[in-house]
Amino acid sequence: MNMNANKYLTVTALTKYLKFKFDSDPNLKTVYLKGEISNFKAHPTGHFYFSLKDESSKINAIMFSSQNKKLPFVPTEGMKVLVRGRITIYETTGNYQIYVEEMLEDGLGNLHIAFEQLKEKLSKEGLFDDIYKKQIPKIPSKIGVITASSGAAVRDIITTIKRRFPICEIFLFPCLVQGENAAPDIVKKIEQANTFDLDVLIVGRGGGSIEDLWPFNEEIVARAIFNSKIPIISAVGHEIDYTIADFVADLRAPTPTGAAEMAVPNIVDLTHNLNQMKIRLNEAIYKQINYKKLYLDSIKSSFVLKSPMIMYENKQQKLDNLIEKLNQIMNYKIEKYRITLDNIKNNHILVNPTNLYKTQKQELTNIISKIELLNPLGILKRGYTLTYQNEKIVKSIEEIKEKEALKIKFHDGMIYCSIERKEGLDGKQKS
């Protein structure tokens, strides 16, 4: 069978490709989940490892110490939570998981849940994307203000604009900013303002509770802001207050006063800058500014600055796993050596060393006895002798030569003699 090996991927290559797809998918960069904590483990490094599950599914989750140290509570097994994080793939196992950046206890109220659900919905539709943000004019001539006709917010906005840039015209569109009829009224005033020739719109109100600010969390208000042809600066509540209107608007201000400062330049500063530019402006400066702007844009859009955590999250998790494996190996080795030591301590030699001496003494006696049996001199003690002629052992009478000296060895000494041959009665020679 003809098989092209080049078309087969390694598991590592496939996993890296899937991880790249996950990391580059904008829908997976910010995900909001709710569920129940299971298999919770607080690692010695400070990181939290757990699963987030519901009735039929679960996902592995990690919350690094840099994020979880800000939690006002300690997560526990079975706790129901709301989390915000990023979905990616852990390359070592190939499993997808969520890196949790924020965690809340579930049950903060229907308004909070509704806020998160609408935020997620509009985010997926792209209403928060930077590509749809309209540029705020640097020197506007006409500004519209949509807020309550009375109160600190409208006074702060008008006062700040008149102080900073008095040549700018202000168009006020009074509306309800609280209650069930407020959201439709805000939408109506945004649509009305779009019929005017305005440079920028400020939409907002002063601070209050989440219930007071809720009209700015309504979907109809969010879509009206998104559909506005005029750039909109949101100015809802205090600096710590965030609404759906803030995410959809072209620019978010921390306070109504802050919105007025963002909407118009300071005329004193502007005049001074214009005078300076008249002196210093030339072609070389233009080129330098353009070059630096392009360089800054390239840095700001670099992958490293946008997602710096991606570069070492895997390494951090691998380190945790290696620490665990190292601890397991160390415990296994210690236990193995402990068992070996116990066996040595319980050995019969250490318990009763005299037994070894007796055993070895008996073995030595047996060896000596075997050597004695094999010793040829021991045979002489039983009445045998050895006969030597010319320093050689005589093994047969035929080897004996007449009148030559012989040595006969007994077990306790040696005698010397010679042999003479005589004729017998039968005529034969005998020794």
Secondary structure, DSSP 8 states (H G I E B T S, - for coil): ----GGG---HHHHHHHHHHHHHH-HHHHSEEEEEEEEEEEE-TTS-EEEEEE-SS-EEEEEE-HHHHTT-SS---TT-EEEEEEEEEEETTTTEEEEEEEEEEES-S-HHHHHHHHHHHHHHHHTTT-GGG-----SS-SEEEEEE-SSSHHHHHHHHHHHHH-TTSEEEEEE---SSTTHHHHHHHHHHHHTTS--SEEEEEE----TTTTGGGGSHHHHHHHHH-SS-EEEEESSTT---HHHHHSSEE-SSHHHHHHHHS--HHHHHHHHHHHHHH--HHHHHHHHHHHHHHHHHHT-HHHH-TTHHHHHHHHHHHHHHHHHHHHHHHHHHHHHHHHHHHHT-HHHH-HHHHHHHHHHHHHHHHHHHHHH-THHHHTTT--EEEETTEE--SGGG--TT-EEEEEETTEEEEEE---EE-TTS-EE-
